[in-house]
Structures are given as C-alpha cells and as structure tokens.
Amino acid sequence: MFRDSKLMLVVAVAVGLCAPLLHLEWFSGHEAYMYVLRTIEWAEELRAGELYPRWCPDFYGGYGLAFFQYHGPVLYGTAGLLAATFFDAFSALKVCVVVCSVLSGAGVFALVYGETRDRNGALFGALGYLASPYRNGNLYARGDLAEFCCIGLLPVVIALYRAAAREAWSRRARRLAVTAAVVHALMIMTHPVLGLWGTLLVGLVVLGSVVGLWARGLWGRAVPLVLAIACAPGLAAVYVVPAIAYRGLTHTKDMIVGFYKPQDQWIPFSALFNEFQLFWPNFLSIGYLVLAALVACALVLIVNYREGRAVLGWVALTVFFVGLAMPHMRWFWAPNLVPLSQFIQFPWRLMGPASLTSAVALGIAFSYFRLGDQLKFTIAIVCSTAFLLIITWPFLTQGEMLKAGAPPDGDAIRDGLHSTTAADEYLPLTVPALPQRPRGDLVMSSHDATVQFTGSDGIRHSLGLKAERDNAELTLGLYDFPGWKIRTLSGPTKAKLTAGENGLLKVQLPRAGEYRLRVKYGASPAGILGGWLSALSALALCAIGVRGSRFWPLRIPRSVSAGGAT
Amino acid sequence: MNTVENEVLASALRAIASARALYREGQVPESHEYLSKALQLLVRAWLPASESDSDPTSASEAALQELQKAGYRRPERLRAALAATRAPAAGSASGAEDFPRDTEWLWAEVERVHRFSVRHFRPVAERKRRRLKLGIALGLGLVVALVFVLRLWGRPYAHASASFSNAYRPAHALDGLEATEWLLPETSRGWIDIFPPKPRTLHGVRLLNAHNAYNLDRATRKVRVTAYSETGPVGSVEGEYEKLTQDTSILDLRLEAEHVVRVRIEVLGFFARGGGFAEIELH
C-alpha cells in the first residue's frame, strides 16, 4: 500500500493544502501567536533539561502559569523539540502541521482501503477528508493547531484498530493493536476535548469489531483489542490525571460560561451549507461532504446492497455527530447531564469527527459502485478537485501575521503579560487579580532576611539568603501551585516552602544563618500518580505485544496436547 | 534452495495470502483451512530430497528434524500443530460447523514457521542486502538521535535582564556570529546569564564587544563577570573596554572557578546609548 501512486497523490494533496504556510510568516487565525509562545516556553524548558515541563515560567510577566498541566503536551512536545534544536517556533509548528495533514489523508486512505481493498474509494475518501472545511478551517481560520493535529491522528487510530481486528496473523494483530493504543494515547494528549470525543468514535468502531470477532468465536482476538483500547487512556494518564485533579484549583469553570457555554453554541442547519454570521470563511460548512456521503450511500444500497451495507454504520455515526451540534440537541449539553461534556465548549467541534465519518462513508460507498477502475478514478479526481476548489479555496487565502510581532524567546515573553488563554482560565484561584506589570526581581519582599544573590533558569531558581533572625520569611514572585519544591543546599536547617499572600510562594527560614536554596517546579503528586498509571499501562501493552511470541507462547489446548504433543 | 523447495514455499505463501484475505472477509473456517494447508506445505519445504517418497508421518518427522537442525525452537509445538491440522483432514467434513474454536495457538505456530522458513530460504545475497539496509537505517537513526541530543543539550544558552528589541536577543551573544549582537535597552545597565550544558571548570571569559553594526552607537564599557556553582558565587572579575570601535573589540578576562553552572556578565557601564555584546565565549 505504501508505494501506491494513489496514496502518493493523497500525500501530495495533503502537503499542497499546507502551501500557504510556505509563503506566510504566520497566519491570522483566531489563536494568533498563542501556539508560538507556548512552543517557545516548551523549547526553552526542554533545552534546560526538563523532558515534560508543566510550568510556563515566563507567562504573566514571570509569575508563571501551570499551562502544560492542562493543555495536551504532544504538539508542544514535538514542535518544542524541533524549536529547541534546528528551527524557530514558527517553522517547528509548520512542520508538525504538515506531518499531521499527511497523516490525516494517509489515515483515511488506509482506513477505506482496509475496509474495501479498493484504491479508488480510498483515494476519494481521503481527498474528501482533506478538503473538509472544518479540517482546513481548524488550521487557517481558527488556528487551533492542536485540534487540527488531533483530528489528523483520529483516522490513523481507527485504521490501526480496524487493521488489528482484520489481521489473520495473531502476532501482527497484537502489534497493530499495541500501535493503535499508543497513537490513540497520543491523540488524547494532543487535544483532550477532541481526544475524548474521538475516543467515543474509536470505542464504537472497536466495539463493532469486537462483537464481530466474538460472534465468530475469535475471543482470543477480541480480548487483546479490548485491552489495548483500555490501555490508551491509561497511557495518557501522565497528562490526564493532573489535568483533572487540579481542575478545581484554577478558573476552569469560566471555560463553560458566557460565550463558552455549550448550550448556546449550537449551529443552525443552514450553516452546514451557507455562510454563517459568526465565522468567515464558514468552517462549519461540511454539509456538502455529508450530503455527498448520503447520496453515495443511497446509491450503493440500490446497486450493491450486499457489500454496500457496510457503509451504514459510518453514515449513522455521521448523523449522530452532526445531530449533536443541532439546536434540538440543546438538552444534551445541559450542565451535569453527561460528565465532562461541558468542556467541549463548542459542540460544533464535532464537525471534525463528522467530517471523518462522512469521508469514510463516501469512500466505502464509492468503492462498492459497480464501475470500471478507470471511470472510478476519473470520477474521484474530478469530484475531489471541484470540492477542493469550491469549498476549500477560501481557507487557503488567509491574512498574514509577521514573525516580528511575537516575542522571540522566554525573556521577551516575560516582558509582556502573556497567558495565551482567552479567559485566563488557568490562573490559580488563590490569585486575587491579574498582574498589572511584569514581576521584576524574583524576591518580592523579605522579612528579617537579606538576599545575597538570586539566579533563575526557567522553572529553576537558586537563592542565596541570610536570615537575620529565626523564622525569617521571603515572598517569591511565583504563583503557588502543586509541584513547587524547595531544596536546602546548605544552611542551619531546612527551609520550607508555603503558600503566601496573593497566591504567591513564601519561603520560611526557621533559624538564623546563611542559606543556599534551590526552588524548582517538578512533578506534582497527581503527576506522579499519572506517571505510574502510564507506566503500568505501558507494561500491559508490552504484555499484549509479547503474548504469542517465544517469550510468552500461547497455551496448546489440552485436547491437542493429550493427543501427542508435549 | 532447490526448485522443489521453491515451488512448495511459493504454494505455502499463496495459501497464506488466501487465508489472510479470507480472514479479512470474515470467512474464518475457510481461512483456517488455508492456514492448515500452508502449515503442511511449509513443513514439506523442509523435507530432505531423500525422504520425498516416504509416508506423511515419517516425512514430517524428517522435516521437523531438519527444522531443528536449522535452529527452530520448540519443535514440539509444531508437531502438535501438525497433528491438529491432520485430525480434521482424516475426517470427512471441514466446513464451518467443524471449525475448531481454539485455533489461536495453531495460527501463531503457522506464523512462526512461516517467518522462520522465509528467513532461512532467503538467498544469501538478499540476506546480506537486508542486513546492510538495516545497518544503514540503524546507523542513520543513531546519528540523527545524536545530532538532536547534541543540539539540545550540548550547547550553552542565555537569559538576559532585558533586550533592546526582538532583533537583539541574548541568543545572539552565543550564535558564533560576530555580526549579530545582544543589546541592552536604551541607556540602561543589565546582565546576561550564560548556562553551560553541564557543570564545568572555568579558566576565563572572552567578550567581544557590540557596536550596533554601522550605527556605532552602543558598546559596553565596564563589565563584571561572576561565576556561580550550585551553592553560590565561586569567582568574580571585572574589566573595561577602552573605546567604542567598529573593529573587533575583545576583552579576555581570567577567571578560575570549578563546578560552574552559570556565568553572569553584568554591564556596569557603556559607551554612547547602551551596552551589549557581539559574542561571549567561556574557556
């Protein structure tokens, strides 16, 4: 499949749709420079030796923000690595976007090809997904790169799980299932909201596969698949657990009120086809893709019902996701009805999974048309080109933002009061008000203590202090949050770190004398717990992977071994 | 590999391809039949030429011995698999209703013997080519990983108290280019911290002064360099430039210190409108 000319065409289109990234320094999406600043923060911490930074030390003028406790780390981790080594943050993010664009096209191609073994159908489905207004709007109009990457990984995850379910070789099937679980975990850690809803879609698809396997008596194949999908959220626990555990410490409640209230973010049916008052270009206009899928589905059911009925499940999923964003489903998004559902903020985000399911339905239906290969190929190319030109073109003509408008490094970010959030939702609750100016010195005030020297390197701070009396205290210009630790390198006794006034950190020096201290933001208790859960899930996945190999061979049934085998 | 082995192996591979295609279509009992057939063929490929006319049971034993000689582990599992695949063949039916449910182990065995046989019967030249490709891929992977690690953690980095603008950021004092400079804001003093990749012994610091390109309006006059270990300052030295010049202006300062994790260079005075550095080198 990988040397297939049609797959190459899909890759070329996926890269081609990112062409504006080549000539624009940056594009004027809703998120503006936010992803760039976050990537710079990650890159600087990575260079300083932090493999998984959770704290952005330069946000809020140097007071810092536990931003990466809440935001999925995969995109920042990848772009941050590139930005810390060979690229600037802009180029690093562009590279990630191109890779995810290619993955989304290749993922749909593999998924449809796996279902039908028809390359023309796979080509049509993949081009349909690449042309989806929501996918392109996520990038160029919204600038939500994490969501763009997440729905790029979604088809890859489904294709891998489905390939595992269809594979006769048991060892290969297990390895595919393990790979699917790992990519699934990455998807969850790319964009938690779409990761959650994507997991629902993945779960439904895997459930269908498992039921099929079980019905044929292949429970030995069904169980690893179920275990693999269960391990995926476990693998993501290193990120998910602290994000959920510390939700109550910040203003995350503000994320689901006012403009962000999901019940008020439904879209009229006409927005699926026409212009929409809120957004231009209207990235919600996936109606033409859905309509094409429905028509193709109806046609294939007439001409080839026996094979074509495979498309019904995908159509049902499309209707389900599109329906959830419609006004009549307002009740579904009522507070406390479905746990965590409120955090979707905009139910129209489900147009991402809906685009995918409709593109897959389109590809599968097209595969089962009783037409010649050449004719199918021609139809696929003509229709996709028309779709790309008419529907996708407005997204590729976005305005430009200049690199010079963004701070180039952590020091410059600290000079501003950036938080890269619209509602300051991750500001700790203990902080009474937003800071008015950058922090300045690390030590804000001291009581019975003098500062001999200070030094800061991102989330690591070193302090030389002299306590004139017992129980001297200093207030640091750092916001308190679980994860801050203090180490006494030398001194009469151990210094203590506590929560001070206005949500700032306070250092207590119990006895008089000279102290050398190191204050660092490290793993929080929930982060450690999540890390252990991830490690256990990784072990479980390893066990699934080696089952059936020479290290852990499958048991020979007693009836067979009794007949002569040992 | 002789012609007979070649043909038998090719038949086995065809049977396997058919089995996998049938499995994909949900035809599991039929797929199982093909896999059983593939197993028989794969074992037959190992049969020595002298044993080709013997009865099936002794021929299988001879093939198993050949497999064992070639290094095949746990032949008893293969023996059991062969016995299991022969059992339904001895009967009359092999339809879906007779399909044995617990076949996972058997399929795994077919997969194992298939992999082993394909690898074993591969021509020597192809085996060499594969090894070479693998070696090149691994080597390249290692080189790329090493380059990434060195770029990431093998070079110093800088933070500063402030910068004149985004075009004059602290990283420019470490980029190896004299033409790019770190400049402080207008008429202000400040500092730049250099963090070496790991704690090191310091003998001295070389400071190349800024001059703000053709503007010739910014340069450092007086500096203080302080080396810090984990526990605090471990050495300090001061120095002064004589004049603002557009030529390369170097100030070499001797500073002996051990376990240095950070070097702070403070600009205590400047020429014209502000201070800065073109390059900073730790020795």
Interface residues (C-beta under 8 A of the other chain):
Chain A: E44 L46 R47 A48 G49 L81 A84 T85 F86 R117 R166 E167 A168 W169 S170 R171 R172 G212 R216 G217 L218 G220 R221 A404 P407 P408 D409 G410 D411 A412 D415 Q452 F453 G455 S456 D457 S462 G464 L489 S490 R516 R518 G548 R550 P553 L554 R555 I556 P557 V560 S561 G563 G564 A565 T566
Chain B: A19 R20 Y23 R24 G26 V28 S31 L35 R73 R74 E76 R77 R79 A80 A83 A84 A87 F99 R101 D102 E104 W105 W107 A108 E111 R112 F148 R151 L152 W153 Y157 H159 A160 A162 S163 N166 A167 R169 P170 A171 D193 F195 Y228 E230 T231 G232 P233 R262 R264
